[in-house]
Amino acid sequence: MAAELFIGLMSGTSLDGVDGVLADLAGGGIAVRAHVAAPFPAPLRAELLALNRPQGSDELHRAALAGNGLARVYAEVVRTLLAQACQEPTQVVAIGAHGQTVRHRPGEFDGNGYTLQLNNPALLAELTGIDVVADFRTRDLAAGGQGAPLVPAFHAALFGRPDDTVAVLNLGGIANLSVLPPALQADGRAVLGFDCGPANALMDHWCQRHRAEPFDAGGTWAAGGRVHPGLLARLLAEPYFARPAPKSTGRDLFHPEWLAAALAQEAPLAPQDVQATLAELTAESAARAVREAASAASTLVVCGGGALNAHLMARLAALLPGVAVLSSDARGLPPQQVEATAFAWLARRTVRREPGNLASVTGARGARVLGAIYPA
């Protein structure tokens, strides 16, 4: 079978950089040919982080330039992927470029709300000579959905099992859960998915602030601290956790000021104990979601950068006795390649005019073809 090459580019809410994959999706299969992880230049990362919050002046100007900067980083990732795989741009069908989410407010304000991913897909097409698919989320919002998460359909294609319920937990900046019923299920049960709450976003923020390190490697700093029960209870009292699905969230809610407001109501705590509590917040909120939405699952497949956090993985296993908690490596795709591959897969569906969303996940009025195509 001839190759059908797509590139997927993902820069998530963790803001640690760009993951890119070159994948062969011929015949609906999924085979990653190359993977690149590229950090953001420090000024671009700082600007993207600042644009997550309504602060500063001239936001429209700054956002446009940040989108240009992101497209240039994307283009460099594409060039590296092609070089690794010894491929020419003309051999790639399309690039799926997610963009950088800076606001996500579905259903708010006017009934539709909005989601905003900074990007310049026209510039990316110009720089790479490859068709670009972008703006994946807004069509689902237009159809009354949350616009997120979009990866459960891909999770079902990659991780679903014919005779077993599988739960998939993506631990990026935000945690999102996919619940995959058996593929042979006869009662019509649908794939479910929703954002559980914060994952790396707050932990990384706290580690950067107190240790000047980008993240808590392996969770070793958190593992050496003590969970503060009062702070944990206060954080878990956030109404979002009790909201029924469909639901999605981001840095609009789980931001440093949200954490600071909770800390202000507690006696001063050691920074390491706060880190331990933030790790427990991620583990507990995710474990609750699994218990409530995926009680039939015997396996939890974990992907995203959080799957490399040994302490977090151990806490998930402890909170979910009877559930096998394993990295997506064990199911054929390394944790940091899953989301980028998902957007290569979604780009293929767009090119083929096939729906990319799942109404059972997002709450949209039905299946929709996602994204806009920018021809090279």
Buried (B, 14 or more C-beta within 10 A) or exposed (E): EEBBBBBBBBBBBBBBBBBBBBBBBBEEEBBBBBBBBBEBEEEBBEBBBBBBBEEEEEBEEBBEBBBBBBBBBBBBBBBBBBEEBEBEBEBBBBBBBBBBBBBBBBBEEEEBBBBBBBBBBEBBBBBBEBBBBBBBBBBBBEBBBBBBBBBBBBBBBBBBBEEBBBBBBBBBBBBBBBBBBBEEEEEEBBBBBBBBBBBBBBBBBBBEEBBEEBBBEBBEBBBEBEBBEEBBEBBBEBEBBEEEBBBBBBBBBBBBEBBEEBBEEEEEBEBBBBBBBBBBBBBBBBBBBBEEBBEEBEBBBBBBBBBBBEBBBBBBBEBBEEBEBBBBBEBEBBBBBBBBBBBBBBBBBBBEEEBBBBBBBBBBEEBBBBBEBBEB
